[in-house]
């Protein structure tokens, strides 16, 4: 049964009534622009056709009551009692979003709901941001709040940073809130302004989950971020976004070898991301694929956040005749790769690449042929 229908049916069973509305918020994949967000650079994500769904109706008390089907759990919290984080797992993302909305001056109305999704957790496809934006959409509907995608994305980020305690950038919440069907977004992480970038005709995006998870990512992320900040300080700029590739060549001798590699990745990756959006506007899938290939090499050699599993997956993807380009996506050290593929060969590519990867590693991958979808929405039941 489709998730949309399942949450509606389960709402009826649990609460003895039909839900008033459905909210849906998608996961995302970043086509290019990795580790550029916290350097005030550009990213190029797209919302995917995997999502968190909530069937809900408004209530007259102050308690938010939610059934999470995927966890087979039920949780609730009082809107008048959001003082500090608890230890309630998935419910903390809902509580944190409510806390951030209240902190921004919004008056919230309570609701009850049933929630489920099909975004793999821990794969780097933004299941947490989708949950935050679905929650924000639910509160916006229940309380008749205006939906401003950028403002809601910032509040979702605040919830994750300050309530949940994960130091994420703005990209995930922004694409989950503002995605557009058949497009990626070229997002300026400094201003939060964005431009739509159409997917080239005849090409599709395939996500390749290596079946490995990112055990080293927290410490490595903090180390890379500190190295980037040190490079910017040595260059005399606010962030590495303020250095172009030509200037960088003159500035790199100021840095030690490791920090220089980190800076080189960020500066060239920002340039590649802008070029990739231009290629998409020109309908040049081959150019977009080449830029994705260069991005992976830079992430592997200069930023050093790839892994043997990711490198193998990218290698096997590129060997397929339907592949136009491939790269790791996300923070690194495991999780997913993303490939741009000839749409006519997408299913064959998915099956062949998965088989080649299994033969090489013994890991069981998951492969998703994806469509670009809209961001968080309210839909009728």
C-alpha positions as CSV (number, residue, x, y, z in Angstrom):
1,X,0.0,0.0,0.0
2,X,1.4,3.5,-0.9
3,X,2.5,5.5,2.2
4,X,0.0,8.2,1.4
5,X,-2.9,5.8,1.7
6,X,-1.3,3.9,4.7
7,X,-1.1,7.0,6.9
8,X,-4.7,8.0,6.1
9,X,-6.0,4.5,6.8
10,X,-4.0,4.2,10.1
11,X,-5.2,7.7,11.2
12,X,-8.8,6.5,10.7
13,X,-8.1,3.3,12.7
14,X,-6.2,5.0,15.5
15,X,-8.4,8.1,16.0
16,X,-11.7,7.0,14.6
17,X,-12.0,9.8,12.1
18,X,-10.6,10.8,8.7
19,X,-7.7,13.2,8.8
20,X,-8.3,16.7,7.6
21,X,-5.1,17.0,5.4
22,X,-1.9,15.4,4.5
23,X,1.5,17.0,4.6
24,X,4.5,15.7,2.6
25,X,8.1,16.8,2.8
26,X,10.8,15.2,0.5
27,X,14.3,13.9,1.0
28,X,17.0,15.3,-1.1
29,X,20.2,14.5,-3.0
30,X,22.9,17.0,-3.7
31,X,24.0,16.8,-7.4
32,X,27.2,18.8,-6.8
33,X,28.5,21.3,-4.2
34,X,29.8,19.2,-1.3
35,X,31.2,20.8,1.9
36,X,30.6,24.2,0.3
37,X,27.5,25.1,2.4
38,X,29.4,26.1,5.6
39,X,31.9,28.0,3.5
40,X,29.1,30.3,2.3
41,X,29.2,28.8,-1.2
42,X,26.8,27.3,-3.6
43,X,25.1,23.9,-3.6
44,X,22.9,22.2,-6.2
45,X,20.4,19.8,-4.5
46,X,17.1,18.4,-5.8
47,X,14.2,17.1,-3.8
48,X,13.5,13.4,-4.5
49,X,10.4,11.3,-4.7
50,X,11.0,9.8,-1.3
51,X,9.3,11.6,1.6
52,X,7.9,11.9,5.0
53,X,4.1,11.9,5.1
54,X,1.8,13.0,8.0
55,X,-2.0,12.6,8.0
56,X,-3.4,15.0,10.6
57,X,-6.1,17.1,12.0
58,X,-6.1,20.1,14.4
59,X,-7.0,19.6,18.1
60,X,-8.4,22.0,20.7
61,X,-5.9,21.3,23.5
62,X,-2.2,22.1,23.7
63,X,-0.9,18.5,23.1
64,X,0.7,17.3,19.8
65,X,0.0,13.6,19.5
66,X,1.8,11.6,16.8
67,X,2.0,8.0,15.8
68,X,5.2,7.0,14.0
69,X,4.4,3.9,11.9
70,X,8.0,3.2,10.9
71,X,9.1,3.0,14.6
72,X,5.8,1.5,15.8
73,X,5.8,4.2,18.5
74,X,3.5,7.0,19.7
75,X,4.7,10.2,21.2
76,X,3.2,13.4,22.5
77,X,4.3,16.7,23.9
78,X,2.7,19.8,25.3
79,X,3.2,23.1,23.4
80,X,3.2,24.9,26.8
81,X,6.1,22.8,28.1
82,X,8.9,23.1,25.6
83,X,11.8,24.1,27.9
84,X,14.6,21.8,27.1
85,X,15.5,18.8,25.0
86,X,14.5,15.4,26.2
87,X,15.7,12.0,25.0
88,X,12.7,10.9,23.0
89,X,14.5,10.0,19.7
90,X,12.4,10.9,16.6
91,X,10.0,13.1,18.7
92,X,12.8,15.5,19.5
93,X,12.8,16.7,15.8
94,X,9.1,17.6,16.1
95,X,9.6,19.2,19.5
96,X,12.6,21.2,18.3
97,X,10.7,22.5,15.3
98,X,7.8,23.6,17.5
99,X,10.3,25.3,19.9
100,X,12.0,27.1,17.0
101,X,8.6,28.3,15.6
102,X,7.5,29.6,19.0
103,X,10.9,31.3,19.4
104,X,10.2,33.1,16.1
105,X,7.0,34.5,17.5
106,X,4.5,32.1,15.9
107,X,1.4,31.0,17.9
108,X,1.0,27.3,17.4
109,X,-2.1,25.2,17.5
110,X,-1.9,21.5,18.5
111,X,-2.7,18.6,16.2
112,X,-2.7,14.8,16.1
113,X,-1.2,12.8,13.3
114,X,0.1,9.6,11.8
115,X,3.5,9.7,10.2
116,X,5.5,7.4,7.9
117,X,8.2,7.7,5.3
118,X,10.4,6.0,2.8
119,X,13.7,8.0,3.1
120,X,16.5,5.7,4.2
121,X,17.8,6.9,7.6
122,X,21.5,7.5,7.8
123,X,22.1,7.4,4.0
124,X,22.7,11.1,3.6
125,X,19.3,11.8,2.0
126,X,18.1,14.3,4.6
127,X,15.4,12.2,6.4
128,X,15.8,14.6,9.4
129,X,15.3,17.7,7.4
130,X,12.3,16.2,5.7
131,X,10.8,15.4,9.2
132,X,11.4,19.0,10.3
133,X,9.8,20.5,7.2
134,X,6.8,18.1,7.4
135,X,6.4,19.1,11.0
136,X,6.7,22.8,10.1
137,X,4.1,22.4,7.4
138,X,1.7,20.6,9.8
139,X,2.0,23.5,12.3
140,X,1.6,26.1,9.5
141,X,-1.6,24.4,8.4
142,X,-3.0,23.9,11.9
143,X,-2.3,27.5,12.9
144,X,-2.9,29.2,9.6
145,X,0.7,30.4,9.4
146,X,2.1,31.9,6.2
147,X,4.5,29.5,4.5
148,X,7.8,31.2,3.7
149,X,10.2,28.5,2.5
150,X,13.4,30.3,3.4
151,X,12.2,31.4,6.9
152,X,10.9,27.9,7.7
153,X,14.1,26.3,6.5
154,X,16.1,28.6,8.9
155,X,13.8,27.5,11.7
156,X,14.3,23.9,10.8
157,X,18.0,24.4,10.8
158,X,17.8,26.1,14.2
159,X,15.8,23.1,15.6
160,X,18.5,20.7,14.4
161,X,21.4,22.9,15.5
162,X,20.2,24.0,18.9
163,X,17.6,21.5,20.0
164,X,18.7,18.2,18.4
165,X,22.4,19.2,18.6
166,X,23.5,18.5,15.0
167,X,25.6,21.3,13.5
168,X,24.1,21.1,10.0
169,X,24.1,23.7,7.3
170,X,21.0,25.2,5.6
171,X,21.0,23.2,2.4
172,X,18.9,20.2,3.6
173,X,16.0,22.2,5.1
174,X,16.0,24.7,2.2
175,X,15.6,22.1,-0.6
176,X,13.1,20.1,1.5
177,X,11.1,23.3,1.9
178,X,11.5,24.9,-1.6
179,X,12.1,22.1,-4.1
180,X,10.5,22.2,-7.5
181,X,9.4,19.4,-9.8
182,X,11.8,18.5,-12.6
183,X,14.4,21.0,-11.2
184,X,17.4,21.3,-8.9
185,X,18.0,24.5,-7.0
186,X,21.3,26.5,-7.3
187,X,21.3,27.7,-3.7
188,X,23.5,30.5,-2.4
189,X,24.1,29.4,1.1
190,X,25.1,33.0,2.2
191,X,22.0,34.8,1.0
192,X,19.5,31.8,0.7
193,X,18.6,33.2,-2.7
194,X,18.2,30.4,-5.3
195,X,17.7,29.8,-9.0
196,X,15.9,26.9,-10.6
197,X,18.1,24.6,-12.7
198,X,16.1,22.2,-15.0
199,X,17.3,18.7,-15.3
200,X,18.6,18.0,-18.8
201,X,16.1,16.3,-21.2
202,X,16.8,12.6,-21.5
203,X,18.8,12.3,-18.3
204,X,17.7,11.1,-14.9
205,X,19.3,10.9,-11.4
206,X,20.1,7.6,-9.8
207,X,21.0,7.3,-6.1
208,X,23.4,4.5,-5.2
209,X,23.4,3.6,-1.5
210,X,26.6,1.7,-0.7
211,X,25.0,-0.1,2.3
212,X,27.7,1.5,4.5
213,X,27.2,4.1,7.1
214,X,29.2,7.1,8.1
215,X,31.0,6.1,11.3
216,X,33.7,8.8,11.1
217,X,31.7,11.6,9.8
218,X,31.2,13.7,13.0
219,X,34.8,14.1,14.0
220,X,35.9,14.4,10.3
221,X,33.3,17.0,9.6
222,X,34.4,19.2,12.5
223,X,38.0,18.8,11.5
224,X,37.3,19.8,7.9
225,X,35.2,22.7,8.9
226,X,38.0,24.0,11.2
227,X,40.5,23.6,8.4
228,X,38.3,25.6,6.0
229,X,37.9,28.4,8.6
230,X,41.6,28.5,9.2
231,X,42.2,28.8,5.4
232,X,39.8,31.7,5.2
233,X,41.4,33.4,8.1
234,X,44.9,33.0,6.5
235,X,43.5,34.3,3.2
236,X,42.0,37.3,5.0
237,X,38.4,36.6,3.9
238,X,35.1,35.9,5.6
239,X,34.7,32.5,4.0
240,X,36.3,30.5,1.2
241,X,33.4,31.5,-1.0
242,X,35.2,34.9,-1.3
243,X,38.2,33.4,-3.1
244,X,38.1,32.5,-6.8
245,X,40.2,29.7,-8.4
246,X,42.7,32.2,-9.9
247,X,43.3,34.0,-6.6
248,X,43.6,30.7,-4.9
249,X,46.8,29.8,-6.7
250,X,48.6,32.8,-5.3
251,X,47.2,32.2,-1.8
252,X,47.8,28.5,-1.4
253,X,51.5,28.9,-0.4
254,X,50.3,30.6,2.8
255,X,48.9,27.2,4.0
256,X,50.3,23.9,5.1
257,X,49.8,21.1,2.6
258,X,46.7,19.5,4.2
259,X,44.9,22.8,4.7
260,X,45.8,23.8,1.1
261,X,44.1,20.7,-0.2
262,X,41.0,21.4,1.8
263,X,40.8,25.0,0.5
264,X,41.5,23.9,-3.1
265,X,38.5,21.5,-3.0
266,X,36.1,24.1,-1.6
267,X,37.1,26.9,-4.0
268,X,37.1,24.7,-7.1
269,X,33.9,22.9,-6.0
270,X,32.0,26.2,-5.7
271,X,33.1,27.1,-9.2
272,X,32.1,23.6,-10.5
273,X,28.6,24.0,-8.9
274,X,28.0,27.3,-10.7
275,X,29.2,25.8,-13.9
276,X,26.9,22.8,-13.4
277,X,23.8,25.0,-13.1
278,X,24.8,26.7,-16.3
279,X,25.2,23.3,-18.0
280,X,21.7,22.4,-16.8
281,X,20.2,25.6,-18.2
282,X,22.0,24.8,-21.5
283,X,20.6,21.3,-21.5
284,X,24.2,19.9,-21.5
285,X,24.0,16.6,-19.6
286,X,27.5,15.6,-20.7
287,X,29.0,18.7,-19.2
288,X,27.1,18.2,-16.0
289,X,28.3,14.6,-15.8
290,X,32.0,15.7,-16.3
291,X,31.7,18.2,-13.5
292,X,30.3,15.5,-11.2
293,X,33.3,13.3,-12.1
294,X,35.7,16.1,-11.2
295,X,33.8,16.7,-8.0
296,X,34.3,13.1,-6.8
297,X,38.0,13.2,-7.6
298,X,38.4,16.4,-5.6
299,X,36.4,15.0,-2.6
300,X,38.6,11.8,-2.7
301,X,42.0,13.4,-3.2
302,X,41.8,17.0,-1.8
303,X,39.1,16.8,0.9
304,X,39.7,13.1,1.7
305,X,36.1,12.3,2.7
306,X,35.4,9.4,0.3
307,X,35.7,5.7,1.3
308,X,36.6,2.4,-0.5
309,X,32.9,1.6,-0.8
310,X,32.0,5.0,-2.3
311,X,35.0,4.9,-4.7
312,X,34.0,1.4,-5.8
313,X,30.4,2.4,-6.4
314,X,31.4,5.4,-8.4
315,X,33.9,3.4,-10.4
316,X,31.3,0.7,-11.3
317,X,28.7,3.4,-12.2
318,X,31.1,5.1,-14.6
319,X,31.9,1.8,-16.3
320,X,28.3,1.5,-17.5
321,X,27.5,3.0,-20.9
322,X,24.4,4.7,-19.6
323,X,26.4,6.8,-17.1
324,X,27.1,10.4,-17.8
325,X,28.8,11.1,-14.5
326,X,28.9,10.0,-10.9
327,X,30.2,11.2,-7.5
328,X,29.8,10.6,-3.8
329,X,27.2,12.7,-2.2
330,X,26.8,13.8,1.4
331,X,29.3,14.3,4.1
332,X,31.3,11.2,3.2
333,X,32.9,8.1,4.6
334,X,29.9,6.0,3.5
335,X,26.3,6.5,2.5
336,X,25.4,7.3,-1.1
337,X,26.8,8.1,-4.5
338,X,24.7,9.9,-7.1
339,X,24.9,9.3,-10.9
340,X,23.5,11.2,-13.9
341,X,22.2,8.6,-16.3
342,X,20.7,8.3,-19.8
343,X,17.0,8.0,-18.9
344,X,16.4,5.3,-21.4
345,X,19.1,3.1,-19.8
346,X,18.3,4.0,-16.1
347,X,16.8,0.7,-15.1
348,X,19.5,-1.3,-16.8
349,X,22.1,0.9,-15.2
350,X,20.6,0.4,-11.8
351,X,20.6,-3.4,-12.0
352,X,24.1,-3.7,-13.6
353,X,25.8,-1.3,-11.3
354,X,24.3,-3.0,-8.2
355,X,25.5,-6.4,-9.5
356,X,29.0,-5.1,-10.2
357,X,29.2,-3.4,-6.8
358,X,28.1,-6.6,-5.0
359,X,30.7,-8.7,-6.9
360,X,33.4,-6.2,-5.9
361,X,32.6,-5.6,-2.3
362,X,30.1,-8.1,-1.0
363,X,28.0,-5.3,0.3
364,X,24.3,-5.2,-0.5
365,X,23.4,-1.8,-2.1
366,X,20.1,0.0,-2.5
367,X,19.5,1.8,-5.8
368,X,16.8,4.4,-6.4
369,X,15.9,5.9,-9.8
370,X,14.7,9.3,-8.8
371,X,12.4,12.1,-10.0
372,X,12.8,15.7,-8.9
373,X,9.8,16.7,-6.9
374,X,8.3,19.7,-5.1
375,X,9.2,20.7,-1.6
376,X,7.0,20.5,1.5
377,X,3.3,20.6,0.6
378,X,-0.2,20.3,2.1
379,X,-2.5,18.0,0.1
380,X,-6.1,17.1,0.5
381,X,-7.0,13.7,1.7
